Amino acid sequence: MDISIIGSGYVGLVTGACFADVGHNVICVDNDRKKVETLRSGKVPIYEPGLEEVIHRNVSAHRLRFTESTEDGVKHSQVVFIAVPTPPLANGSVDLTYIEKVAREIAAVLTEYRVIVDKSTVPVKTGEKVADTIRRYNKAGVDFDVVSNPEFLREGCAVNDLMNPDRIVIGANGDRALALMKKIYEPFMAPIMVTDINSAELIKHAANSFLALKISYINAISAICEASGADVEKVADGIGADKRIGRSFLNAGLGYGGSCFPKDLAAFIAISEQLGAPFTLLKEVQEINKTQRERFVKKIRDTLWVLKDKKIAIWGLTFKPDTDDVRSSVAIDVANDLLREGAVVQAYDPKGMARIEELKLCPGIEMKGSALEAVSDAEALILATEWNEFNNIDLDEVKKAMHTPIIFDGRNLFDPGTMTQLGFQYYGIGRAGG
Ligand code: NAD
């Protein structure tokens, strides 16, 4: 199949690379000239485990190429995927200007039948608007179909998720488009769920909101654990062993962040209100998420008393491990909370530091070259993102390097008993003594 992907970011680039890897011919389009030049020069602009290898393999095999031209992409493909950003507006609803612009751009160059697939996360009923827009701006009246094919990949393991999906959701209204979509996904040998377009769009928002709800659920329990002396890890194991519930996404911590959950929840709330069916439960999910971080910072303040001029180390700044994505990272919010109170923040992250400096997300933070350098003379250490590197570190060395061995484990990475034995004053989330 000949496929183009408009938007070559975390979703578009990984999708394009994986489609090429199963044998399709793929054109990745992006209107960011620098990004296209970087990709053409053989470099990969984002960090995603395994991605560079897949891209190189398929560029060499002439199955994958990069362009700035939407016309080039649309002209040379049967199916055109849209994977551009859908950021939040101030009121929580989705900024759909990127999607609308791409719809117009496609319409302007459409000369024969194409399937236009929305892979970006969008509010229910967006597909109808995309179809209306293309119809309005394509003067020649060319036939086309719009399909919704939401993406469920997780950054940090995106290539694996793309290659081995739990399910593929295809929202289509016609057999012609559906047949082409099935052909694209056939090599992935995953269950294909066919729905109407509205249902497919809704599945994505409903799925992300449910996952965020699970995180807030266990975080609310972690607060009760702290107040009662119970251990949230044991409670999560006890709940999660029930097959109807499951253990995944029951990890208490600093709360959810990243470029998807916060914005998708806000968007789902906004669209539910617009439709006259307000999903108020999700507002509580947001509130718990916010409170969880505030409780954590309070714990630091309660322990260290005055934060002004205190040297505090932070390990991990990306929104989750194994990615360089720092968008809406809770770790950065915590760093900024401390900086605002006058603390000296020394941080280390394996992949995210350059991007934070580039985007100026944490003015005043001191980036260090290693985890050990970050804890040098520190009066406390915050574990904010659970990179595996921190799991394998020599904790005796860490203790020696610190001024006072106090650790706030925002992801419950370390075992409280071991840490106490090693001489640390340990504070976890929802754990006895923490
Ligand atoms: P991103 O910002 O990493 O990438 C978007 C790309 O689109 C950028 O490279 C940008 O330059 C390009 N772009 C914007 N307008 C364009 C245009 N008119 N023509 C060509 N290129 C254009 O965003 P992302 O993280 O890949 O997310 C894309 C969509 O996928 C969003 O709707 C997001 O919610 C959804 N999604 C993201 C993830 C994730 O983990 N990142 C997972 C599932 C779904």
Residues whose N, C-alpha, C, O or C-beta is under 5 A from the ligand:
A	BS01	NAD	I6 G7 S8 G9 Y10 V11 G12 V29 D30 N31 D32 A83 V84 P85 T86 Y98 V102 K119 S120 T121 E151 F152 L153 R154 E155
